[in-house]
Amino acid sequence: MNAQETLRAARERGLTLKAAGDKLRIAPAQAVDDVLRAALVAHKLAILRMLTNPRAEHPSSPEEEIQPLSTKQEAARREVLAQLAANPTVQRALCNRFENGALIITLAIRGIGTGELLIPAERFNPGRLEDYAALLACLDAQDTRPS
């Protein structure tokens, strides 16, 4: 059962699911059996996303559903987190790799999280230093989030 099917099954049983920060609130809790509980735990993040973003409940394609990280993605995530841990004054850390002709940058921002940027081959030429300079300029921009 994927996240959408789990949410649908819970609703078909008359359960109410609500997002409370990073917690999933279910009522009535006693109506959740072991099978549904296991599915809710397995898909908690995706269900929270669907509850807080109604568009996410009906992805236009299977790619929009949250997928587990690949081995390469998890290794890159751990690498950037280790960079931040090793350098307490640094706010951002990144690593990059090329896959299927695209540049993939894994980025960690202290206190925010991690993510990936995928830059298609037609938008980034690894042989042009100017492309790297433009990328670094974007990453070095001042933080413009409101305080």
C-alpha positions in Angstrom: 0.0 0.0 0.0 1.4 3.4 -1.0 0.7 6.7 0.9 -2.3 7.6 -1.2 -3.9 4.1 -0.7 -3.1 4.3 3.0 -4.8 7.7 3.4 -7.8 6.5 1.4 -8.1 3.3 3.5 -8.0 5.4 6.7 -10.7 7.7 5.4 -12.9 4.8 4.2 -12.8 3.5 7.8 -14.2 6.9 9.0 -10.9 8.0 10.5 -9.9 11.7 10.7 -6.3 12.4 10.0 -4.7 15.8 10.8 -1.2 17.1 10.6 0.2 18.6 13.8 3.6 19.8 12.9 5.6 16.6 12.4 3.0 14.5 14.1 0.1 12.7 12.6 -3.1 12.8 14.7 -5.7 10.1 14.1 -9.2 9.9 15.5 -10.6 7.6 16.7 -7.2 6.0 17.4 -8.8 2.7 18.7 -10.1 2.1 15.1 -6.6 1.7 13.7 -5.6 -2.0 13.3 -2.0 -3.3 13.1 -2.0 -3.4 9.3 -3.2 0.2 8.9 -0.9 1.4 11.7 2.1 -0.1 10.0 1.1 1.6 6.7 0.6 4.9 8.4 4.0 4.7 10.1 5.7 3.7 6.8 4.1 6.6 4.9 3.9 9.2 7.6 6.0 11.8 5.9 4.1 11.5 2.6 0.7 11.6 4.4 1.7 14.7 6.4 2.7 16.3 3.1 -0.7 15.4 1.5 -2.6 16.7 4.5 -0.7 20.1 4.5 -0.7 20.4 0.7 -3.9 19.3 -0.9 -2.3 19.2 -4.3 0.1 16.6 -3.1 -2.8 14.2 -2.4 -3.5 14.0 -6.1 -0.1 14.0 -7.8 -0.3 14.5 -11.6 2.3 11.8 -12.0 3.8 8.9 -10.0 7.1 10.9 -9.7 5.4 13.5 -7.5 4.8 11.0 -4.7 7.6 11.0 -2.1 10.1 8.3 -3.0 12.7 6.8 -0.7 16.3 8.1 -1.3 18.5 6.0 -3.5 21.8 4.8 -2.2 23.6 7.6 -4.0 21.2 10.2 -2.7 21.6 9.0 0.9 25.4 8.9 0.6 25.4 12.5 -0.7 23.0 13.6 2.1 25.2 12.1 4.7 28.3 13.7 3.2 26.8 17.3 3.3 25.6 16.8 6.8 29.0 15.5 7.9 30.5 18.7 6.3 28.2 20.9 8.4 29.0 18.8 11.6 32.8 19.2 10.9 32.5 23.0 10.3 30.2 24.5 12.9 30.5 28.1 11.5 29.6 27.1 8.0 25.9 27.6 7.0 25.8 25.7 3.7 27.5 22.6 2.5 27.2 20.9 -0.9 28.5 18.1 -3.0 27.8 17.2 -6.6 27.7 14.3 -9.0 26.8 13.8 -12.6 24.1 11.2 -13.5 22.6 10.6 -16.9 24.2 13.8 -18.2 22.7 16.0 -15.5 24.5 17.8 -12.7 23.0 16.9 -9.3 23.9 19.0 -6.3 23.1 17.9 -2.8 22.8 20.9 -0.5 22.5 21.1 3.3 21.6 24.4 5.0 22.2 24.5 8.7 18.9 24.6 10.6 16.8 24.2 7.5 17.5 20.8 5.9 18.8 19.0 2.8 17.8 18.8 -0.7 18.9 18.2 -4.3 19.1 20.5 -7.3 19.0 18.8 -10.7 20.5 20.8 -13.5 19.8 19.3 -16.9 22.8 18.8 -19.3 21.5 21.5 -21.6 21.6 24.1 -18.8 25.1 23.2 -17.4 28.3 22.5 -19.3 30.9 20.9 -17.0 33.6 22.1 -19.4 32.7 25.8 -18.8 34.1 27.5 -15.8 31.5 30.2 -16.2 28.8 27.7 -15.5 30.4 26.8 -12.2 30.9 30.4 -11.3 27.2 31.2 -11.9 26.2 28.2 -9.7 28.5 29.4 -6.9 27.2 32.9 -7.1 23.6 31.6 -6.7 24.6 29.6 -3.6 26.6 32.5 -2.2 23.7 34.9 -2.4 22.6 36.6 0.8 19.8 34.9 2.7 16.7 36.9 1.9 14.2 35.1 4.2 12.3 37.3 6.6 13.6 37.3 10.2 
